[in-house]
Amino acid sequence: MKLSQDLIAFCDRLGYRFERPDLLIRALTHSSLSAPTRPDNQRLEFLGDRVLGLVMAEAVLEQDTDAAEGRLAPRFNALVRKETCAEVARSIELGAVLKLGKSEMKTGGRRKDALLGDAMEAVIAAVYRDGGYEAARAVIRRLWGDRVATVQEDSRDAKTTLQEWAQARRMAPPAYTEVARSGPDHAPVFTVEVRIATGAHARAEANSKRQAEQAAAQAMLARLGA
């Protein structure tokens, strides 16, 4: 199987050439375009998440040989979260080669954090299956670059930060409620509301419930000035 010129250019940006190009094509195929003869990238995404996690766990340990687990975990979480994966995907213009169905094309799928982050993890898995762990590790370390050294110790996610804010004031934990869900099954949009003990609340939308909760927590933190 030969790759098209745009995929060859993508491999150059990725810094890896595939012996099995079919793995790359699968990694770039979203479920909105999948078919019995054209599998999507969900299984590769599952694997890539684990490969990325191992590489980043090694990286944060190497970066700080004396730090306790309590300091390492927030850094690790910041490096592997979906938003960071999407940021890396944008740096190599992954969105330009994503294979999407018409519905996702119409709704700006090439720009969505969820799709870009998932595809980045799938591409990592494709490299791992094609060239092994060392090949995947080399790609990840190059693409993540100085993020490992510059990630902040307090890079906690918004939900954690909001919960700690509430605990410091002896309040009950924030409550998250899914108030709406729209869109097709392969590209749902979740609306989540977060409410704290004072009655203050905030809402946000995202393509996964987890991301919507994070966005709602971030909106609440902004409202609180925290």
C-alpha positions in Angstrom: 0.0 0.0 0.0 1.4 3.4 -1.0 0.7 6.6 0.9 -0.6 9.7 -0.8 1.6 12.8 -0.9 -0.2 14.5 1.9 0.3 11.4 4.2 4.0 11.2 3.2 4.3 14.9 4.2 2.6 14.1 7.5 5.1 11.3 8.1 7.8 13.8 7.7 6.2 16.1 10.3 5.7 13.1 12.6 9.3 12.0 12.2 8.5 8.4 11.3 8.1 6.3 8.2 5.8 3.3 8.3 6.6 -0.2 7.1 2.9 -0.9 7.3 1.1 2.2 6.0 -2.3 0.6 6.7 -1.6 1.2 10.4 -1.3 5.0 9.8 -4.5 5.1 7.7 -6.4 3.3 10.4 -5.1 5.6 13.0 -6.4 8.6 11.0 -9.8 7.2 10.3 -12.5 8.5 12.6 -15.6 6.4 13.5 -17.8 8.7 11.4 -16.1 7.3 8.3 -15.6 3.7 9.4 -17.0 0.7 7.5 -16.6 -3.1 7.7 -13.7 -2.8 5.2 -12.4 0.4 6.7 -11.9 0.1 10.5 -11.7 3.2 12.6 -9.0 4.3 15.1 -10.8 3.6 18.4 -8.8 0.4 19.3 -5.5 2.1 18.4 -6.5 5.1 20.5 -7.0 2.7 23.5 -3.5 1.3 23.0 -1.8 4.6 22.3 -3.1 6.1 25.5 -1.3 3.4 27.4 1.9 3.7 25.4 1.9 7.5 25.9 1.3 7.0 29.6 4.3 4.7 30.0 6.6 7.1 28.1 5.5 10.1 30.1 5.7 8.3 33.4 9.4 7.5 32.6 9.9 11.1 31.4 8.7 12.7 34.6 10.7 10.3 36.7 13.8 11.1 34.7 13.1 14.9 35.0 13.0 14.9 38.8 14.7 12.0 40.4 13.8 13.1 44.0 10.1 14.1 43.6 7.5 12.3 45.6 4.5 10.7 43.8 2.3 13.6 44.9 4.4 16.0 42.9 4.8 13.7 39.9 1.2 12.8 39.4 0.0 16.3 38.5 2.8 16.8 36.0 2.0 13.4 34.4 -1.7 14.2 34.2 -0.9 17.5 32.5 1.3 15.8 29.9 -1.1 13.0 28.9 -4.5 14.8 29.1 -6.5 15.1 25.9 -5.9 18.9 25.5 -2.1 18.3 25.5 -2.5 15.5 22.9 -4.6 17.9 20.8 -2.0 20.6 21.1 0.7 18.2 19.9 -1.5 17.1 17.1 -2.0 20.7 15.9 1.8 21.2 15.9 2.2 18.5 13.2 -1.1 19.5 11.4 -2.7 16.1 12.1 -6.2 17.6 11.5 -5.3 18.2 7.8 -5.1 14.4 7.2 -7.9 13.2 9.5 -10.4 11.0 7.6 -13.8 12.1 8.7 -17.4 11.5 7.7 -19.6 14.3 6.3 -21.2 15.1 9.6 -17.9 15.7 11.3 -16.6 17.7 8.4 -19.6 20.0 8.6 -19.1 20.6 12.4 -15.4 21.4 12.3 -14.1 18.0 13.3 -10.6 18.8 12.2 -10.4 21.5 14.9 -12.0 19.6 17.8 -9.7 18.7 20.8 -11.4 15.4 21.3 -10.9 14.2 17.8 -7.4 15.5 17.5 -6.4 14.1 20.9 -7.8 10.7 20.1 -6.2 10.6 16.7 -2.8 11.6 18.2 -3.0 8.6 20.6 -4.0 6.3 17.7 -1.0 7.5 15.7 1.3 6.7 18.7 -0.2 3.2 18.8 0.3 2.8 15.0 4.0 3.7 15.5 4.3 1.3 18.4 2.7 -1.6 16.4 4.8 -0.8 13.4 8.2 -0.2 14.9 8.0 -1.2 18.6 8.3 0.6 21.9 11.6 2.4 21.2 10.2 3.9 18.0 7.1 5.1 19.7 9.1 6.5 22.6 11.4 8.4 20.2 8.4 10.0 18.4 6.7 10.9 21.7 9.7 12.4 23.3 10.5 14.5 20.2 6.9 15.8 19.8 6.3 16.5 23.5 9.8 18.1 23.6 10.4 20.6 26.4 6.8 20.2 27.7 8.2 17.6 30.1 10.7 20.1 31.5 8.3 23.1 31.6 5.1 21.5 32.8 4.1 23.2 36.0 3.8 21.3 39.3 0.4 22.7 39.9 -0.9 21.6 36.5 -4.0 20.0 38.1 -7.1 19.6 36.1 -10.0 22.1 36.7 -12.1 19.6 38.6 -9.4 18.9 41.1 -8.7 22.6 41.6 -12.3 23.3 42.2 -12.7 20.5 44.6 -9.7 21.7 46.6 -11.1 25.2 46.6 -14.3 23.8 48.1 -12.5 21.7 50.7 -10.4 24.6 51.8 -13.7 26.4 52.7 -15.2 23.3 54.4 -17.8 23.0 51.6 -19.3 19.8 50.2 -17.7 18.6 46.9 -19.0 20.3 43.7 -21.8 18.4 42.1 -21.8 17.7 38.4 -25.0 17.0 36.4 -25.5 16.1 32.8 -28.3 18.5 31.7 -28.4 17.8 28.0 -27.0 15.6 25.2 -27.3 16.3 21.5 -25.7 15.4 18.2 -25.3 12.0 16.5 -24.0 8.9 18.4 -20.6 9.1 16.9 -20.2 12.8 17.8 -22.3 13.7 20.8 -22.3 17.0 22.5 -22.7 17.0 26.3 -23.9 19.9 28.4 -22.8 19.6 32.1 -23.6 21.9 35.0 -21.5 22.2 38.1 -23.0 23.5 41.3 -21.2 24.3 44.6 -22.6 24.6 48.1 -23.3 28.3 47.9 -25.7 27.7 45.0 -23.4 29.2 42.4 -23.3 27.2 39.2 -21.8 27.1 35.7 -22.4 25.2 32.5 -20.2 24.0 29.6 -20.4 21.9 26.5 -17.9 19.4 25.0 -17.7 16.2 23.0 -17.4 14.0 26.0 -18.9 14.1 29.4 -15.5 14.2 31.1 -14.4 17.2 29.0 -17.7 19.0 29.6 -17.2 18.5 33.4 -13.7 19.9 33.1 -14.9 22.9 31.1 -17.7 23.5 33.6 -15.3 23.4 36.5 -13.0 25.9 34.6 -15.9 28.2 34.0 -16.8 28.0 37.7 -13.2 28.8 38.7 -13.2 31.8 36.4 -16.5 33.0 38.0 -15.0 32.6 41.5 -11.8 34.3 40.5 -9.9 31.2 41.7 
